[in-house]
Amino acid sequence: MPSSVPIPGGIPWTPIPPDFHICDQTYGQNLRLSDCFAAIESLPTGEGIMLYSVNGADSEPWNFPSYKTYGSCTVSIEMAGPVEGSLYRIAPSTIRGLAGWVWEQCIIGKGIGGFITYGMSSFIDPIVGSTVSRFPEMDLPNNAQFITVSLTGPLKRLSSPGNTDPAIPEVVSQKLEDAAGQSPRGSSQWQKFDTTSQVWKLTSQSMQRGSGIPWWSKTISSNPDEMTYECDATLGSPAEADCAQIEWNQLGPWSISPPSDMVSVGPGKVQFLHSNSCVLAISATLTTILTWAQIRAAVTALMSTCIQTPLQTSKGGRAYYSPPVTFPAIIPRDLGRSRLSLDRRQATPSALNALPLHANITMFAQKERWVGEREEAGSCTWEAIVRGRDVDGC
């Protein structure tokens, strides 16, 4: 950068990983250097830590979100993350330095908008630093939120990029991948980190910058040759502990009584696994043979996406191979003679390729007294799922 160009906001704040910055035309084009300079210079000054109210009644400048516009440029300071706190502590000089970094990286010589994150480790570190094997079993702390400082066009005030930019779940995925690399390969902790890393990577790949959908509440839809994991409130809210009993005690190799190596499902033939409030249904539109390794890989990812996460309210969910087929697949009855499908992808099942085409896994809340697997196929709960109704009506 030429020495003749002054830097607004004082000394730029260089991001320390996992914090990072992004420059992208989605956040604005042809932003004037002088306008962004003036917008940053209008921010409050001060070296001392200040207490900011988050979405509160306090007036600016001590309230987040905060916006300053000058000409073609808006500087935005916004909270992000799945945990909503009421207060945030930061020095005004730090905010100015963060804005100065984006100005230096994105405005000078480029004239495009961008953002920088600050404090992402507040929710990543408690997760990857945990000794608990199940991810994520613990609740995130109240300070598990971070801020983004953005420079955008005045008409480009998008939802907080910390909540909606695909780069965020990509960073989360990378940190979990790093954590998996530091765990004994094949261990339960390695499997949790590795599987959940793939889930967040799928989330990132399925997002579009500027879409406005928070990354932690987005249905994970993958490419046509990969898996889809989707959460659905109409499937109820099965208890995590009950679903974990199915995952750990009925899906081998941790099973107390390991099932046979394979299970056959198809039209009119659904495999149900049950533990108190949680039921797992394995079904298919065509007669299909699945290995328990395939089922376990899909269930682990489904639980990480819909059940075992503080990033959203626990709810039931589905796992299936994209593109989606008619679901749920206990019927249709007009398929004629069923045929066998044994997919070669069984060899190395993972969250990305767990199930073959035609197969579906549904995890849902049991709303009636459990009588037995045979009776479950005719229950109100399963009938509601088949017909796309809310199980709470049972």
HELIX and SHEET records of a PDB file:
HELIX    1   1 GLN A   25  TYR A   27  5                                   3    
HELIX    2   2 LEU A   33  GLU A   41  1                                   9    
HELIX    3   3 PRO A   92  VAL A  102  1                                  11    
HELIX    4   4 TRP A  103  ILE A  107  3                                   5    
HELIX    5   5 SER A  121  VAL A  128  1                                   8    
HELIX    6   6 PRO A  161  THR A  164  1                                   4    
HELIX    7   7 ALA A  167  GLY A  181  1                                  15    
HELIX    8   8 SER A  188  SER A  206  1                                  19    
HELIX    9   9 TRP A  215  SER A  217  5                                   3    
HELIX   10  10 ALA A  233  LEU A  235  5                                   3    
HELIX   11  11 GLU A  240  ASN A  249  1                                  10    
HELIX   12  12 TRP A  292  LEU A  302  1                                  11    
HELIX   13  13 MET A  303  ILE A  307  3                                   5    
HELIX   14  14 ARG A  333  LEU A  335  5                                   3    
HELIX   15  15 ARG A  344  ALA A  347  5                                   4    
HELIX   16  16 GLU A  373  GLU A  376  1                                   4    
HELIX   17  17 CYS A  380  VAL A  386  1                                   7    
HELIX   18  18 VAL A  391  GLY A  393  5                                   3    
SHEET    1   A 5 HIS A  21  CYS A  23  0                                        
SHEET    2   A 5 GLY A 114  TYR A 118 -1                                        
SHEET    3   A 5 PHE A 146  THR A 152 -1                                        
SHEET    4   A 5 CYS A  73  ALA A  80 -1                                        
SHEET    5   A 5 SER A  66  TYR A  70 -1                                        
SHEET    1   B 3 ASN A  63  PHE A  64  0                                        
SHEET    2   B 3 MET A  50  VAL A  54  1                                        
SHEET    3   B 3 LEU A  87  ILE A  90 -1                                        
SHEET    1   C 5 MET A 227  CYS A 231  0                                        
SHEET    2   C 5 GLY A 317  TYR A 321 -1                                        
SHEET    3   C 5 ALA A 359  ALA A 365 -1                                        
SHEET    4   C 5 CYS A 278  ALA A 284 -1                                        
SHEET    5   C 5 GLN A 271  SER A 275 -1                                        
SHEET    1   D 2 MET A 262  VAL A 265  0                                        
SHEET    2   D 2 THR A 288  THR A 291 -1                                        
END                                                                             
